[in-house]
């Protein structure tokens, strides 16, 4: 059974079609990359799945999460799904965290929404989650506020929150873009490890072929809101069938002197 099934998703904003009849599946435990340049429609596809499209947008088609139709679901239902069955990791961790809440309270918020736990249990769970994502001195860091952490540490908190409730799907939208290049690989490794540990599937939105090549089993390539190609990562990147995909791959190789492009067979 697929964890995520998107069929004929079309998003229009102000009379303009920005996502056009997108179809994609994410199987249980699978890692799928949604690849394309800025403006390709990949983030809007992500936002439609999360129920976070802007008010001016209109979406049609079908989005099913573990068999449940979620396109058009109520705000209350989507809030229940986010942090539960649907984990979210965004590109700017500072905006994803409450600046007035301690790290420990935020780490345990997905769990507290689903079960009544004591203050002592919350603290123990927060420390455990902090340790699992490699935050230093977990006993101390859970008492701190987001502004007291580095960008990489904040993103570790967000990854922990997204996976705390063992979701069916983690949706990560450019999760390393706002981070220093030296931190990016660590966050991707952490995200992959937590996805494996919790048994979640992953939909990774990225413009970075090097990230997609080392993280994803399959790729879905978007251009102008349209799926132009999809398949196993190794096949798509070694033998691209569409000229646009070839352009992306060639550009990645041309700049690989700063970060080697490694194509791994999925």
Secondary structure, DSSP 8 states (H G I E B T S, - for coil): -EEEEEEEEEEEETTEEEEEEEEEEEETT-EEEEE--TTSSHHHHHHHHHT---TTEEEEEEEEETTEE-TT--HHHHHHHBTTTEEEE-S-HHHHS-TTSBHHHHHHHHHHTTS---HHHHHHHHHHHHHHTT-SSHHHHTTSBGGGS-HHHHHHHHHHHHHTT--SEEEEESTTTTS-HHHHHHHHHHHHHHHHHHT-EEEEEES-HHHHHHH-SEEEEEETTEEEEEEEHHHHHHS-SSHHHHHHHHHHHHTTTTS-------
